[in-house]
Amino acid sequence: MSKTIKITIGILISALLFYLFIKDVNKIEIVSDSGQGHGVGVEMHSTIFVAGVGDFEVGDEIEIGDDSSPERETVHILRIQNVISDDAPSFIVVDPPLRREYRVTAHANVFFPRLQRALVRTNYWWLLPSLLFTLLGLIIRAYRWRFFFPEHRKMRLNSLWVSVCIGYMANNILPFRMGEIIRAWILGKKENRSISESFGTIVMERVFDILSILILFVAFIFYFGSSGDVVLPTWLKQGAWVLSAISVLALIFLVSLRVWTDRSLKLIKLVLGPLPEKISSSILRLVESFIQGLSIFSSFSAIFSAFALSMVIWLDLSIAYYCLFLAVGIPSSVLISMFLIVGLAFAVSIPSAPGFIGTFHFVGKEILQIMGLDGNLEAYVLFAHAMAYIPVVVLGFIYLSLENLSLNDLRKSIPTNLSDPDR
């Protein structure tokens, strides 16, 4: 499959998921038959039972409509009643009285600029601590990267930091996660190291990310499943165990490459034997780069430090995401923020456009709905994606300029350097 086709598929998936995320952003579902013949007391024709009333204010102008007619009624809100009960829905009382009945079976909805209202109500001061924790997470990532090199004490933090910023920026704007390759190339250039070695350490970084995420994921499944506060889908519970098994097998394979290198290479060459020479040679070069990155397994203290810092990174990002909940006024907790990050970590593996546009938004909203959160989830997810995207891109371009490089330089240089690992 050509690169153009892969890019096109990723963009189409992203566009579809973003459409599904945004298409109902200004709709509020009517959850019980309303209008003519329904209501409370003397307000029978003026009562609308809705999924939530948190977005409304008295005096708001709203539209009511359903699939049975293309026309919508325009009314104003006179009263808002938030009912905290599983047996009865919340409702609003409007003026003038509704001219007809709106049935749930006809997909009746209230149409109202929910997203605009949420953006106006947002407490933007909370974006500042969220930004600071996001940047702190990048710094910790750069520091953690040191421990994946045999002589990690000799690695300059500034070189690691610049490489991380440029690499993450490239991940957000270039296809195929080219940022990972670019990060290895930048570090190799600044520290005079082989690109294959740096890329191997990045592979190990991802392994530690996956392992730490899976540990958190399984822990959350047990916690939320046993607490009874959240009803988790069966596929989510099963998926946790499947992914855990895959991750453990991958770790065993990588450890085997490190401990029994010669035997493992012979076995891999035997398996690759039937393949064309060009393909088998490329795979072998990739495996050899992995082996160079596996040097971390020669030091227990490095393993412990890298794993502990991985957990600190997820905690740091959870606090950053929790600040965004406070900004948009959605009741939540750091624990739910961390569960959201765990889910998003799996979601970004889905083919998508650069920056995970669409994938991030759709999956993020679905996770929050599974957790039973109430509020303008779309506004929250938009802020979360912006916080993960904009600061990294800005920092990346700043350091790219300071290194006297351009995106065009990266596109031209990376493939050439990868074919010559020691360059």
VONU-198786 format. One record per atom (N, C-alpha, C): residue in three letters; y, z, x. Coordinates in pm, whole numbers, plus 50000, padded with zeros to 5 digits. Example, Ala and Ser with C-alpha at 12.3 -4.5 7.8 and 13.67 -1.06 7.14 Angstrom:
BEGIN
ALA494315078051319 ALA495505078051230 ALA496705078051320 SER497755070851285 SER498945071451367 SER500035078751290 
! end
This chain:
BEGIN
MET498805000050085 MET500005000050000 MET501255000050088 SER502174990750064 SER503364989550147 SER504315001050123 LYS505225003250222 LYS506195013950211 LYS507105011850090 THR507454999150064 THR508354996249951 THR507725000549819 ILE506424997649804 ILE505725001449680 ILE505675016649668 LYS505375023549779 LYS505315038249776 LYS506665044249739 ILE507725038849798 ILE509065043849767 ILE509395041449620 THR509035029549569 THR509305026149430 THR508565035649335 ILE507295038449367 ILE506505047649283 ILE507135061449283 GLY507545066249401 GLY508185079349410 GLY509455080149329 ILE510275069749337 ILE511535069549262 ILE511275069149111 LEU510285061249069 LEU509965060348926 LEU509455073848873 ILE508605080548951 ILE508115093748909 ILE509275103548897 SER510175103248996 SER511335112248994 SER512225109448874 ALA512475096548847 ALA513335092848735 ALA512735097448602 LEU511425095648587 LEU510745099848464 LEU510825115048446 LEU510545122448553 LEU510565137048544 LEU511975142248519 PHE512975135948580 PHE514335140548556 PHE514755137548413 TYR514305126148357 TYR514605123048217 TYR513975133348124 LEU512705136948152 LEU512045146948069 LEU512735160548080 PHE513285163348198 PHE514005175848220 PHE515315176348141 ILE516035165348136 ILE517405165448085 ILE517535160647941 LYS516495154147886 LYS516665147247758 LYS517015156447642 ASP516545168847646 ASP516815178147536 ASP517795189147576 VAL518585186447680 VAL519435197047735 VAL520465201947634 ASN520885193447541 ASN521905197447443 ASN521315198947303 LYS520015201447297 LYS519355204047169 LYS518875218447164 ILE518945224347044 ILE518335237347019 ILE517435235746898 GLU516175238646914 GLU515185236146810 GLU515385245246689 ILE515275239246570 ILE515215246946446 ILE513765250846423 VAL513495264046418 VAL512115268946421 VAL511565272646284 SER512405271846181 SER511935274546045 SER512755266045949 ASP512125261345842 ASP512835252745746 ASP514155259245706 SER515235251445710 SER516575256745686 SER517345247645592 GLY518475252945542 GLY519345244945456 GLY519065247245309 GLN519135236845229 GLN518935237745084 GLN517605244345052 GLY517655255444979 GLY516445262144935 GLY515915272545031 HIS516625274645144 HIS516165284545242 HIS517355292845285 GLY517115305345325 GLY518225313245376 GLY518085327945347 VAL519185334945372 VAL519215349445354 VAL520255352945249 GLY519825359345141 GLY520765363745037 GLY521555352044978 VAL522885354144966 VAL523745343944905 VAL524035332645000 GLU523595333645126 GLU523895323345225 GLU522745313445239 MET522035311245131 MET520815303245135 MET521025289445196 HIS522115282945160 HIS522335269145203 HIS523095268345335 SER523435279745390 SER524255279745511 SER523545285645632 THR522275288845616 THR521545295645724 THR520645285945799 ILE520685286745931 ILE519855278346018 ILE519075287546112 PHE517755286346108 PHE516895294446193 PHE516625286846324 VAL517025292846434 VAL516965285646563 VAL516155293346666 ALA515785286146774 ALA514955292046878 ALA515695302746957 GLY517005301646966 GLY517795311447040 GLY519255310047007 VAL519995320847015 VAL521415320446978 VAL522325323947095 GLY521765325247214 GLY522555329447328 GLY523645319847369 ASP523485306947335 ASP524485297047376 ASP525665296047279 PHE525555302047161 PHE526565300147058 PHE527675310547062 GLU528815306647005 GLU529915315746978 GLU530445312846837 VAL530955323146771 VAL531535321146639 VAL532695311146649 GLY532705301446559 GLY533735291046561 GLY533305278046624 ASP532155278146691 ASP531665265846756 ASP531385254946653 GLU531695242646690 GLU531355231146607 GLU530015225646653 ILE529075224346561 ILE527735219546595 ILE527335208446500 GLU526285201146537 GLU525725190646451 GLU524275193846421 ILE523865190646299 ILE522485192946255 ILE521875179546220 GLY520615177246265 GLY519955164746235 GLY518455165846252 ASP517745155746199 ASP516295155146217 ASP515855140646212 ASP514535138646222 ASP513995124946228 ASP514025117746095 SER514275125045986 SER514225118645854 SER515465110545823 SER516535112545900 SER517785105245873 SER518565103746004 PRO519195092046024 PRO520005090046145 PRO521335097646140 GLU521725102146021 GLU523005109046007 GLU522875123846041 ARG523955129346094 ARG524005143546127 ARG525145150246051 GLU524925162746016 GLU525985170745952 GLU526755178446058 THR528065178646043 THR528915186346134 THR529405198946063 VAL529145210446124 VAL529505223246063 VAL530075232546170 HIS530605243946126 HIS531125254046216 HIS530365267246197 ILE530205274846304 ILE529455287346299 ILE530365298646248 LEU529895305446141 LEU530615316946086 LEU530055330146137 ARG528745330646156 ARG528105343246195 ARG526865340346278 ILE526585349246371 ILE525415347946459 ILE524575360446447 GLN523275358546423 GLN522365370046411 GLN521205368446509 ASN521205376746612 ASN520125376546710 ASN519055386346667 VAL517895381146628 VAL516795389546579 VAL515795391646693 ILE515635404146733 ILE514685407346841 ILE513365411446778 SER512575401646741 SER511295404146675 SER510435391746684 ASP509125393946696 ASP508205382646699 ASP507915377346559 ASP508285385046456 ASP507945381246319 ASP509055373346250 ALA510275373946302 ALA511385367046237 ALA512265360346341 PRO512725348046314 PRO513565341046412 PRO515035345046398 SER515785342546504 SER517235344346498 SER517825333346411 PHE519075335646362 PHE519675325346278 PHE521195325546292 ILE521795314446249 ILE523245313346244 ILE523635309446102 VAL524805314046063 VAL525355310545931 VAL526535301145955 VAL526555289845882 VAL527555279445908 VAL528395276345784 ASP529475269345809 ASP530365264645702 ASP530835250445737 PRO530805241145643 PRO530405242545503 PRO528895243545489 PRO528405247545371 PRO526965248345348 PRO526285234945374 LEU525045235345419 LEU524295223045447 LEU524015215445318 ARG524095202245327 ARG523945193845209 ARG522495191245173 ARG521575193645270 ARG520165190845241 ARG519275200345322 GLU517975198945301 GLU517005207345371 GLU516615200945505 TYR516425209445605 TYR515975204745737 TYR514645211445768 ARG513615203145778 ARG512255208245796 ARG511825207545942 VAL511015217345982 VAL510475217646118 VAL509595205546143 THR508865201346041 THR507955190046056 THR508705177046083 ALA509985176646051 ALA510805164746077 ALA511575166046209 HIS511175175946291 HIS511805178246422 HIS513305180446409 ALA513665190046328 ALA515085193246308 ALA515645200546430 ASN516885197346464 ASN517525203446581 ASN519005205846556 VAL519535215546630 VAL520975217446638 VAL521435210546765 PHE522475202346753 PHE523005195046868 PHE524325201546910 PHE524345205847035 PHE525475213647084 PHE525545212147236 PRO526725211047296 PRO526835209347443 PRO526465222147518 ARG525185225247519 ARG524685237547581 ARG524955238047731 LEU524685226847798 LEU524835226647943 LEU526295228847984 GLN527205222147915 GLN528635223947946 GLN529055238447923 ARG528565244447814 ARG528895258347785 ARG528365267547896 ALA527125264847941 ALA526535273148045 ALA527315272048176 LEU527755259948209 LEU528515257948332 LEU529865265148326 VAL530475265448207 VAL531745272348190 VAL531555287448202 ARG530455292548147 ARG530195306948147 ARG529685312248281 THR529235303448369 THR528635307748495 THR529595316148578 ASN529065326948633 ASN529825335348726 ASN529635329548866 TYR530555321248909 TYR530385313749033 TYR530435322549158 TRP530895334949145 TRP530905343949260 TRP529495346649310 TRP528505346049220 TRP527135348649262 TRP526565337149346 LEU527235325749346 LEU526765314649430 LEU526955317749578 LEU527945326049609 LEU528215329349749 LEU527055337049814 PRO526595348249756 PRO525435354849818 PRO524195345949817 SER524035337649715 SER522905328449712 SER522965318849830 LEU524175313849858 LEU524365304849972 LEU524055312050104 LEU524515324250117 LEU524295331850241 LEU522805334250264 PHE522075337950159 PHE520635340050174 PHE519905326850202 THR520405315850146 THR519815302750175 THR519975299250322 LEU521165301350376 LEU521405298550517 LEU520605308050606 LEU520505320550563 LEU519695330250639 LEU518235325650646 GLY517745319850536 GLY516385314650535 GLY516185303750638 LEU517185295050654 LEU517095284450755 LEU517075290450897 ILE517905300550918 ILE517945306951050 ILE516585313251082 ILE515995319950982 ILE514685326251004 ILE513635315551032 ARG513715304250964 ARG512775293250989 ARG512875288351133 ALA514125286951179 ALA514315282451317 ALA513745292751416 TYR513995305551388 TYR513485316051476 TYR511965316451472 ARG511375314951353 ARG509915315251342 ARG509275303951421 TRP509935292451426 TRP509375280851494 TRP509085283951641 ARG509845292851702 ARG509635296451842 ARG508205301051867 PHE507615308251771 PHE506305314451793 PHE505165304451788 PHE505445291951757 PHE504405281751753 PHE504285274451887 PHE505045278751986 PHE504965273152120 PHE504355283552214 PRO503525279352311 PRO502875288952401 PRO503875297752475 GLU504955291852526 GLU505955299552599 GLU507185301352509 HIS506965307752394 HIS508005308152292 HIS509275315352337 ARG509155324452432 ARG510335331752477 ARG511325322652549 LYS510825311252599 LYS511705302152672 LYS512425292352580 MET512025291752454 MET512635282352360 MET514025287252319 ARG515005278352330 ARG516375282052294 ARG516555281452143 LEU517055292152086 LEU517225292751941 LEU518195282051893 ASN519225278951971 ASN520195268851931 ASN519525255151912 SER518615251552004 SER517915238751992 SER517045238551868 LEU516355249451841 LEU515515250351722 LEU516355249351595 TRP517485256251593 TRP518365256251477 TRP518915242251448 VAL519395235451551 VAL519935221851531 VAL518845212551481 SER517645213651538 SER516525204951496 SER516135207551351 VAL516105220351311 VAL515765223751173 VAL516805218151077 CYS518095219751108 CYS519155214951019 CYS519085199851001 ILE518935192551111 ILE518885177951103 ILE517605173451033 GLY516485179951066 GLY515215176051005 GLY515175178550855 TYR515685190050809 TYR515695192950667 TYR516675183850593 MET517785180550657 MET518705170950597 MET518015157450577 ALA517285152850679 ALA516585140050669 ALA515525140350560 ASN514845151750543 ASN513865152850434 ASN514515150750298 ASN515775154850286 ASN516465154050157 ASN517025140150126 ILE517175131650227 ILE517795118650201 ILE516945106650244 LEU515865109050319 LEU514995098250365 LEU513605099750302 PRO512885088650283 PRO511555089450221 PRO510485094150318 PHE509305096950262 PHE508095100050339 PHE508235112550426 ARG509105121750390 ARG509295133950469 ARG509545130750617 MET510325120350639 MET510635116550777 MET511325127650854 GLY511905137150780 GLY512585148250846 GLY511695156250938 GLU510395157150907 GLU509475164650992 GLU509335157651127 ILE509235144451124 ILE509125136751248 ILE510435137451325 ILE511525136351251 ILE512845136751315 ILE513085150351380 ARG512635160851315 ARG512805174251372 ARG512075175451506 ALA510865170051511 ALA510105170351636 ALA510805162151743 TRP511365150851703 TRP512035142151799 TRP513315148551854 ILE514085154751766 ILE515325161251810 ILE515015172551908 LEU514015180851874 LEU513675191951962 LEU513145186752096 GLY512305176352092 GLY511795170652215 GLY512915165552305 LYS513925159852240 LYS515065154652315 LYS515895165752378 LYS516095176752305 LYS516945187652352 LYS516225196752451 GLU514905198252436 GLU514155207452520 GLU513245200452619 ASN513325187052623 ASN512505179052716 ASN511015181952698 ARG510595181352571 ARG509185183652539 ARG508625170952475 SER507305169652478 SER506685158052414 SER506805159252262 ILE507015148052198 ILE507165147952052 ILE505855152151985 SER504725148052042 SER503435151451981 SER503235166651979 GLU503645173652084 GLU503515188152087 GLU504395194451979 SER505655189951971 SER506565195651870 SER506065192751730 PHE505545180551709 PHE505045177151576 PHE503815185451541 GLY502995188251641 GLY501825196751616 GLY502215210651571 THR503305216051628 THR503755229351585 THR504285229051443 ILE504885217751403 ILE505375216351266 ILE504225216151168 VAL503135209551207 VAL501925209551123 VAL501445223951103 MET501445231651211 MET501005245551200 MET501965253751115 GLU503245250751124 GLU504225257251036 GLU503845255350891 ARG503505243050856 ARG503145239950718 ARG501875247350677 VAL500935248650770 VAL499715256250739 VAL500055270750706 PHE500935276650786 PHE501335290550760 PHE502115291550629 ASP502945281650601 ASP503665281550473 ASP502685281250356 ILE501685272450367 ILE500715270950259 ILE499905283750241 LEU499445289450353 LEU498635301650345 LEU499425313150284 SER500655315050329 SER501465326050275 SER501805323750129 ILE502085311250093 ILE502375308049953 ILE501155310549865 LEU499985306549915 LEU498765308449836 LEU498455323249817 ILE498675331149920 ILE498455345649906 ILE499375351249798 LEU500635347249801 LEU501575351749698 LEU501175346549560 PHE500745334049555 PHE500385327849428 PHE499225335149362 VAL498165337449438 VAL497005344549383 VAL497385358749343 ALA498225365149423 ALA498675378749390 ALA499445378949259 PHE500315368849238 PHE501095368149115 PHE500195365248995 ILE499205356549013 ILE498275353448904 ILE497585366148857 PHE497115374248953 PHE496455386848918 PHE497445396548853 TYR498655397348909 TYR499635406948858 TYR500055403548716 PHE500515391148696 PHE500995387348563 PHE499855386448463 GLY498665382448511 GLY497515381648421 GLY497075395348372 SER497145405348459 SER496705418848421 SER497775426548345 SER499045423248371 SER500125430648304 SER500215427348155 GLY499795415048118 GLY499865410847978 GLY501245406747933 ASP502235407448022 ASP503595403647985 ASP503745388547972 VAL502935381248048 VAL503005366648049 VAL501605361048027 VAL501475351547936 VAL500195344847912 VAL500165332347999 LEU499345332748104 LEU499275321448197 LEU498195311648152 PRO498455298548163 PRO497455288548126 PRO496205289748213 THR495055286248156 THR493795286948229 THR493815278148353 TRP494415266048339 TRP494435256748453 TRP495215262648570 LEU496195271148541 LEU496985277148648 LEU496125287148725 LYS495335294948653 LYS494455304648720 LYS493385297448801 GLN492795287048744 GLN491765279648816 GLN492345272548938 GLY493545267148921 GLY494195260049031 GLY494445269049150 ALA494745281749124 ALA495005291149234 ALA493765292649322 TRP492595293549259 TRP491385295249337 TRP491005282449411 VAL491175271049348 VAL490855258349414 VAL491735256249537 LEU493025258549521 LEU493955256649632 LEU493695266849743 SER493295278849704 SER492965288949805 SER491775284349888 ALA490755279049822 ALA489555274349894 ALA489915262849988 ILE490735253449940 ILE491145242150023 ILE491905246950146 SER492795256450125 SER493605261550236 SER492745268650339 VAL491775276750295 VAL490895283950388 VAL490055273950469 LEU489535263650402 LEU488745253450472 LEU489605246150575 ALA490845243250538 ALA491755236550632 ALA492015245350754 LEU492175258450730 LEU492425267650841 LEU491195268350932 ILE490005268650874 ILE488775268850953 ILE488675256351039 PHE489025244950979 PHE488985232151052 PHE489945232351171 LEU491165237251147 LEU492165237451254 LEU491775247251365 VAL491205258751328 VAL490745268351428 VAL489605262351510 SER488725254851442 SER487625248251512 SER488145238351615 LEU489215231151578 LEU489815221751672 LEU490315228951797 ARG490805241151776 ARG491355248751888 ARG490255254951974 VAL489265260851910 VAL488235268251983 VAL487175258852041 TRP486735249051963 TRP485725239552007 TRP486325225452012 THR487335223952095 THR488115211552099 THR487245199452130 ASP486485199952239 ASP485695188352282 ASP484655184452177 ARG483935194552124 ARG482925191652022 ARG483555185751896 SER484705191351859 SER485375186551737 SER485835172151754 LEU486375168951872 LEU486835155151897 LEU485665145351896 LYS484535149551953 LYS483355140751952 LYS482895138051809 LEU482905148751727 LEU482485147251588 LEU483455138151511 ILE484755139851536 ILE485765131551468 ILE485615117051510 LYS485395114551640 LYS485205100751688 LYS483975094351624 LEU482925102451606 LEU481705097351542 LEU481985093351398 VAL482745101651327 VAL483085098751186 VAL483985086451177 LEU484895084951274 LEU485835073751271 LEU485245060851325 GLY484025061551378 GLY483395049851439 GLY483425037151356 PRO483075037651225 PRO483045025351145 PRO484435019251116 LEU485495026851139 LEU486845022051108 LEU487345012551215 PRO488305003751180 PRO488914994851279 PRO489555002751392 GLU489604996951511 GLU490105003851629 GLU491525008851612 LYS492375000851548 LYS493785004551531 LYS493905017151446 ILE493145017751337 ILE493225029351246 ILE492645041751313 SER491475040351376 SER490835052051439 SER491685057451553 SER492325048751630 SER493185053151740 SER494375060951688 SER494955056351578 SER496105063351520 SER495715077251472 ILE494535078151407 ILE494085091151357 ILE493795100551474 LEU493195095351580 LEU492895103751695 LEU494155108951762 ARG495195100451770 ARG496465105151827 ARG497055116351743 LEU496935114851610 LEU497435125251521 LEU496665138351539 VAL495325137351550 VAL494505149351570 VAL494855156151702 GLU495095148251806 GLU495455153951936 GLU496785161251930 SER497705155951849 SER498995162951833 SER498785176151759 PHE497845176451665 PHE497525188951596 PHE496995199251696 ILE496115194651784 ILE495495203751880 ILE496545210151970 GLN497535202152011 GLN498615207752093 GLN499385218452017 GLY499555216251888 GLY500265226151807 GLY499455238651781 LEU498135237751799 LEU497255249151772 LEU497285259751882 SER498145257851980 SER498225267452090 SER498605281452041 ILE499185282451921 ILE499555295451866 ILE498355304651852 PHE497175298951833 PHE495995307351812 PHE495525314451939 SER496175311752051 SER495825318752174 SER496535332252184 SER497425335152089 SER498195347652094 SER498185354351958 PHE497585366251950 PHE497545373551824 PHE498935377951781 SER499745382251876 SER501105386751841 SER501925375451783 ALA501725363251835 ALA502455351651782 ALA502005348551640 ILE500705349551616 ILE500175347351481 ILE500775357351383 PHE500755370151422 PHE501275380551335 PHE502775378551309 SER503525375351414 SER504975373451399 SER505275361651308 ALA504555350651327 ALA504795338651246 ALA504465341251099 PHE503335348351076 PHE502945351050937 PHE503915360750871 ALA504315371150943 ALA505265380850887 ALA506595374150854 LEU507055365550943 LEU508315358450918 LEU508185348850801 SER506985343150781 SER506765334450665 SER506995342150536 MET506465354250529 MET506675362650412 MET508145366450394 VAL508825369150506 VAL510255372550500 VAL511045360650446 ILE510675348650485 ILE511365336550437 ILE511275335450286 TRP510065337450231 TRP509905336350085 TRP510655347450013 LEU510675359450070 LEU511445370450010 LEU512935367250012 ASP513405362150124 ASP514815358450137 ASP515215348050032 LEU514385337650018 LEU514695327149920 LEU514615332549777 SER513715342249755 SER513615348249621 SER514905355449585 ILE515505362249681 ILE516775368949655 ILE517875358749628 ALA517855347649704 ALA518845336949681 ALA518725331449540 TYR517485329449493 TYR517255324149359 TYR517605334549252 TYR517365347249284 TYR517705357849187 TYR519225358349166 CYS519985356349271 CYS521455355949258 CYS521885345049160 LEU521145334149156 LEU521475323249062 LEU521155327348919 PHE520105335248899 PHE519845340648765 PHE521025349148719 LEU521555357348809 LEU522715365448775 LEU523935356748747 ALA524045345648816 ALA525195336748798 ALA525225330648658 VAL524055326248608 VAL524015319648478 VAL523695329248364 GLY523485342148397 GLY523295352148293 GLY521925352248228 ILE520885348448305 ILE519515348848252 ILE518815361448303 PRO518385370548214 PRO517675382648259 PRO516395378948333 SER516235383848454 SER515075380348535 SER514835391248638 SER514075388048743 SER513785397548850 SER513495389748977 VAL513495396749091 VAL513165390349218 VAL511715385549217 LEU510845392649146 LEU509445388949136 LEU509285375349068 ILE510015373248960 ILE509955360348891 ILE510565349448978 SER511625352649052 SER512215342949143 SER511195338449247 MET510415347949297 MET509415344549397 MET508305336049338 PHE507905339149215 PHE506885331049148 PHE507395316649128 LEU508675315349095 LEU509275302049080 LEU509195294349211 ILE509515300949322 ILE509485294349452 ILE508065290049487 VAL507095298449455 VAL505685295049480 VAL505315282349404 GLY505695281749276 GLY505385269949196 GLY506085257549248 LEU507335258849288 LEU508085247449341 LEU507515242549473 ALA506975251849552 ALA506375248049680 ALA505205238549658 PHE504445240549551 PHE503355231349518 PHE503905218349458 ALA504985219549381 ALA505515207949310 ALA506055197349404 VAL506655201649516 VAL507285191749604 VAL506255183249677 SER504965186349662 SER503935177749719 SER503685165349634 ILE504235165149512 ILE504105153549423 ILE504985142249477 PRO504485129649480 PRO505335118549525 PRO506635118049445 SER507745116749515 SER509035116949446 SER510085110349533 ALA511275109349479 ALA512405104349556 ALA512805114749660 PRO513535110749764 PRO514015120549862 PRO514795131749795 GLY514635143849849 GLY515325155349791 GLY514605161249673 PHE513425155749638 PHE512595160849529 PHE513345161049396 ILE514265151649380 ILE515015150449255 ILE514045146949142 GLY514175153449031 GLY513275151148918 GLY512075160348923 THR511315159649032 THR510155168349048 THR510565182949046 PHE511555186349127 PHE512065200049134 PHE512565204548997 HIS513315196048929 HIS513945199848803 HIS512915201948692 PHE512015192248677 PHE511035193048568 PHE510095204848587 VAL509525206148707 VAL508565216848733 VAL509255230448727 GLY510485231248782 GLY511215243948778 GLY511425248748636 LYS511835239748548 LYS512055243548408 LYS510745247748341 GLU509665240348368 GLU508375243648307 GLU507895257548351 ILE508085260748478 ILE507655273948528 ILE508435284948457 LEU509735283148443 LEU510555293348378 LEU510175295048231 GLN509785284048166 GLN509335285048028 GLN508005292348019 ILE507105289748115 ILE505825296848118 ILE506045311848134 MET507075315448213 MET507375329548236 MET508105335948118 GLY508435327948015 GLY509035333247894 GLY510505336847907 LEU511225330648001 LEU512645333548017 LEU513455326747908 ASP514525333147867 ASP515385328047761 ASP516795325847816 GLY517355314347785 GLY518705311047833 GLY518775296347867 ASN519865292347929 ASN520015278247965 ASN519285275648096 LEU518005272548082 LEU517175270548199 LEU517585258148278 GLU518075248048206 GLU518505235748274 GLU519645238448371 ALA520605246548328 ALA521735249848415 ALA521235257248539 TYR520325266648520 TYR519785274148633 TYR519105264848734 VAL518235255948684 VAL517495247148774 VAL518435237648848 LEU519465232848781 LEU520455224248847 LEU521135231748962 PHE521505244348939 PHE522115252249046 PHE521125254749160 ALA519865257749125 ALA518855260649227 ALA518635248449316 HIS518555236749255 HIS518355224549334 HIS519585221649420 ALA520765223249363 ALA521995220949440 ALA522075230349560 MET521655242849542 MET521705252449651 MET520695249049760 ALA519575243249722 ALA518565239249820 ALA518915226049887 TYR519775218149824 TYR520045204449870 TYR521365203449947 ILE522455207549885 ILE523785204849941 ILE524045211750075 PRO523825225050089 PRO524115231350218 PRO523325225350334 VAL522055222050309 VAL521215216450415 VAL521715202650457 VAL522075194450358 VAL522575180950389 VAL523895181650466 VAL524785190350423 VAL526075191750492 VAL525865196350636 LEU525055206850656 LEU524785211750791 LEU524125200950877 GLY523175193850817 GLY522475183450892 GLY523395172650943 PHE524305168050857 PHE525235157650899 PHE526225162751005 ILE526605175450994 ILE527505181351095 ILE526835181151232 TYR525605185851239 TYR524915186251368 TYR524505172351414 LEU524235163351321 LEU523935149551359 LEU525135143451430 SER526325146251378 SER527555141351441 SER527775147851577 LEU527525160951586 LEU527715167851713 LEU526745162951821 GLU525585157851777 GLU524615152351871 GLU524865137551900 ASN525985132251846 ASN526345118051865 ASN525245108651818 LEU524665111951702 LEU523615103951642 LEU524015099751502 SER523335089551452 SER523535085151314 SER522175083551249 LEU522155082151117 LEU520885079851048 LEU520225067051095 ASN521025057051126 ASN520485044451175 ASN519775046451309 ASP520365055151395 ASP519715058251523 ASP518335064551499 LEU518275073351402 LEU517005080151373 LEU515965070251322 ARG516375061451232 ARG515425051651176 ARG514855042751286 LYS515705038851380 LYS515265029851486 LYS514415036851591 SER514745049351619 SER514125056151733 SER512795062751701 ILE512645068151580 ILE511465076451552 ILE510145069151565 PRO509955057351504 PRO508665050651517 PRO508305047751662 THR509305043651741 THR509055040451881 THR508605052751957 ASN509265063851933 ASN508925076152004 ASN507555081451966 LEU507175079651842 LEU505875084751798 LEU504735076951863 SER504955064351891 SER503895056551954 SER503745060052101 ASP504755067252155 ASP504695071652293 ASP504965086652297 PRO503965094852271 PRO504155109052250 PRO504845116252365 ASP504675111552486 ASP505235118652600 ASP506625113852637 ARG507165105152560 ARG508485099952594 ARG509545110452574 
! end
